[in-house]
Amino acid sequence: MIRASFAALSLAALAFTTPVSPAEFSAAVVFDMGGKFDKSFNEAAYHGAERFKKETGISYREFEVTQEAQRDQGLRNMARRGANMIIAIGFAQATPLEKVAKEYKHARFTIIDAVVDLPNVQSVVFKEHEGSFLVGMAAAMASKTGKVGFIGGMDIPLIRKFALGYVEGAKYVNPAAEVFQNMTGTTPAAWNDPTKGGELARSQFDRGADVIYAAAGGTGIGVLQAAKDNKKLAIGVDSNQNHLQPGFVLTSMIKRVDVAVYEAFKSAKDNKWKGGVKVLGLKEDGVGYSMDEHNKALITADMKAKLDAARADIIAGKIKVTDYMAKK
Amino acid sequence: MDTLLVLVSIIDATLRVATPLVLAALGGLYAERSGVVDIGLEGKMLGAAFAAAAVAAVSGSALLGLVAGVAVSVALALVHAYASVTHNGNQVVSGMAINIMVAGLAPTLGVAWFRQGGQTPQLAGDARFTPIDLPFARALESVPVVGQLYSEIISGHNLIVYIAAAAVPFSAWLVFRTRFGLRLRAVGENPHAVDTAGVSVADMRYRAMVLCGVLCGIAGAYLSTAHSAAFVRDMTAGKGYLALAALIFGKWKPWPTLTACLLFAFTDAVQVRLQGVPLPLVGVIPVQFIQAIPYILTVLLLAGFVGKAAAPRASGIPFVKDR
């Protein structure tokens, strides 16, 4: 009896000491400005990485960029300390990544939201315009005034892409719909300014909008708060933000950054990781709108049916959503 | 009718944005009138914003948060006073040190206490200052123009907005109509004369810094527990410096300073509403240009219309008794 349990124990000990994966796998994430807990874009990446950690028991290193100049340092430090699967979150890391990836050829890099054309870089981009089209439809259907709003973070083509899809979606439902658009700023600080976000949201509510879509990272928290304060509706972005202000968030345009991060880690661990460009749209379930217990009452069955029909039509190519970044 | 609504919403936004500026600028007014240059307004506001949000999140009471914010801000003001009055240190360096220290310390403590990446939890219900409806606001709503102005613009703000509104006449009275105010101004103009008259210069400057701390503390609490609902890293976003600019703009006098703050806030409110709206003749103006308007206006006004802005003469100079 004792001997048997001793044997089991030593077996267990053996299982613990044997590395689960080859020792050379070492993962890292570099978050962008806005921070790991922005409840939105970066947080989605964090959840993906955490899922990987939980499932495999392999921990990862992380770096939060708080200043523009730190992006280069963050990526470089990770590569220098031997991380060979590094995920860069955010379009702004494209330029520093290009430099660092050339210097550390042994390391594998995955970048979210930008394309870097190097053999050791995998670029993951999303068809945000498709997801935004759907939430634009939802906004126009939920709106009583026929006026809806959009609040972007930093004024960059990527955010214009969200905006254009949203406008097209709203006009698809209600051709007479009026869409107000605001950008929070022109510097990366615009991703993390909830006070300004709230102020912008109020200005749009004052002009008659009753649903506002915030594609602005941490700034969006202020938009959601303003929606609650004014008893109007907001639409979240990137992560499922329905739970932040239950009853006042119509839905969220989810972008599966978490899946992208998880898959990058997982494929790298299994040695199946490949460079190149991955484009995730509605078809790949890379984008979509969120439904949960918090917005059940806000999205009627009729609305849901229309959204699902439009989703199928976009996938089938019957509805064409303009991609702002491909336009020019 | 529609124009009236737009106007009302712009004025409403102006008041909301101006509140922290007014409070911080008045804080700066006391400090500079006493001869202590304070570029640490920013840091004091940020520290207070963090303390207020943290205490409000834990205790669930916005008032306790306000008290904590004021306490932290006063403590920081006393640090500044200790360095620059007691030890005759360089006031700009000391103020800047406070700004940098708080900018780093607040998110660090936030990470340690709340584990949300330096933010504090979202506040709800009693943990925030919520709009107050003044008496008869609902009843007068239907009265054209006057009733609407009362119910839409004057009523429906939170407590701190009203505190800020009261702080301006109070400061004007305190600085220009009381013995304390006379001494305060004298200390900033000619500390040696005050010293000869038997009044302690250091004592006056300490008192001024405490007042400055209280006002900055209220401004900071407003940012995190009234205007928005959580502390976020660097949430003051240069408002302390803008308040200083308003103070210079207002020639170190309460009423003109209020006007300057309202002007800054007004341009901000207007630029928000101009974005993406086609204007007659010019069409849609690029976002970048719209967002530069408040700053362009500031430079133009400072260059052309203010005239000579003369600071209190002893401002920034440590008081050293001749031996």
HADDOCK unambig.tbl for C-alpha pairs under 7 A between the chains (distance, minus, plus):
assign (segid A and resid 35 and name CA) (segid B and resid 117 and name CA) 6.70 0.50 0.50
assign (segid A and resid 36 and name CA) (segid B and resid 117 and name CA) 6.38 0.50 0.50
assign (segid A and resid 37 and name CA) (segid B and resid 116 and name CA) 5.77 0.50 0.50
assign (segid A and resid 37 and name CA) (segid B and resid 117 and name CA) 5.49 0.50 0.50
assign (segid A and resid 181 and name CA) (segid B and resid 276 and name CA) 6.21 0.50 0.50
assign (segid A and resid 182 and name CA) (segid B and resid 275 and name CA) 6.05 0.50 0.50
assign (segid A and resid 182 and name CA) (segid B and resid 276 and name CA) 6.90 0.50 0.50
assign (segid A and resid 186 and name CA) (segid B and resid 288 and name CA) 6.70 0.50 0.50
assign (segid A and resid 193 and name CA) (segid B and resid 235 and name CA) 6.79 0.50 0.50
assign (segid A and resid 194 and name CA) (segid B and resid 228 and name CA) 6.90 0.50 0.50
assign (segid A and resid 195 and name CA) (segid B and resid 227 and name CA) 6.67 0.50 0.50
assign (segid A and resid 195 and name CA) (segid B and resid 228 and name CA) 5.47 0.50 0.50
assign (segid A and resid 200 and name CA) (segid B and resid 272 and name CA) 6.32 0.50 0.50
assign (segid A and resid 203 and name CA) (segid B and resid 273 and name CA) 6.62 0.50 0.50
assign (segid A and resid 206 and name CA) (segid B and resid 9 and name CA) 6.24 0.50 0.50
assign (segid A and resid 222 and name CA) (segid B and resid 228 and name CA) 6.54 0.50 0.50
